[in-house]
Amino acid sequence: MSAPLNGFLVIDKPSGWTSHDVVAKIRRLVRGTKVGHGGTLDPMATGVLPVALGKGTRVLGYLQDADKAYRAVMRLGVTTDTLDITGQVVRECPVDGVSPERVREVIDGFRGPLMQTPPLYSAIKKDGVPLYKLARQGVEVERQPRAVEIHRLEITDIDVPLVSFDVSCSKGTYIRSLCHDIGEALGTGACLESLVRTQAGPFRMENAVGMEELLGLAQDGRIGEVLIPLSAELIGLRCVELTEDGVNLVRHGSPLTRESVAAVDGVFSEGDRVALTSGTGELLAVGRAVASFDGHTGEGPILKPEKVFV
């Protein structure tokens, strides 16, 4: 019997595929195993798409706030309804007079906290219906600007009308909207020409596999070779190692006392979320602190399992 598939695949999503297409294909490859993805990519985009298998699907919620990184190319002088090159052109402007210095000056104003309006063609839902479906029906929904943050925005090449850049940003940031807003600030308009996601939280391009490679591994029963196992580091939580008695308590979803803790890096306070692991490093559960812990013994529970994986 083959080992259960629990963890994450990092897929280099092909252009033209939706994130759902990738998940549907992998479901057929690993029949009987739960599958889900950790962050939608537009069909035109390529790059890092984390796909959770088995118990990995249960930690997807802990990865939702993760930052993302992209490699993008923006086309100046063209504005489309979708804000990318695949949409209908709604405006064209000459760009002959746009200098690289002016481009750099404008882009400098798009680093740090921003208010950004999501694209009309997006997966955001209105009354349970994705906006892109409403847009295709000719329904334009008023969208409220949202707070996002551009952590890093580095121009890698300017060859007007094309501008290439690397960007890292907070969750909920649309690179299509970023290109559109830069184009508006320049007075020329702009749209997204191409996009590669290079990182999504802890998942990076160097760990990614293409769909053809994955298909070959599946045919040989070797998907496990590229599966990233669940760990405290993967979900970005402080690790609390439990004693053998603590491990048994977690298996039953029972609260944990100070005597259940074998090791912890530092202290944790009431309300903190932590990863509960065994002495071998196995991720057992995500827990919530119901009392502060400074390493001293005391009465009463200090941790309550929130989501158990064993």
Beta strands, then each sheet from edge to edge (+ up, - down):
strand 1: 7-13
strand 2: 35-37
strand 3: 46-53
strand 4: 68-76
strand 5: 78-80
strand 6: 89-92
strand 7: 112-116
strand 8: 125-126
strand 9: 129-130
strand 10: 146-159
strand 11: 162-169
strand 12: 190-200
strand 13: 203-204
strand 14: 238-242
strand 15: 256-257
strand 16: 261-264
strand 17: 273-277
strand 18: 283-289
strand 19: 301-308
sheet 1: 1+ 3- 2+
sheet 2: 1+ 3- 12- 4+ 11- 10+ 7-
sheet 3: 1+ 3- 12- 13+
sheet 4: 5+ 6-
sheet 5: 8+ 9-
sheet 6: 15+ 19- 18+ 17- 14- 16+
end
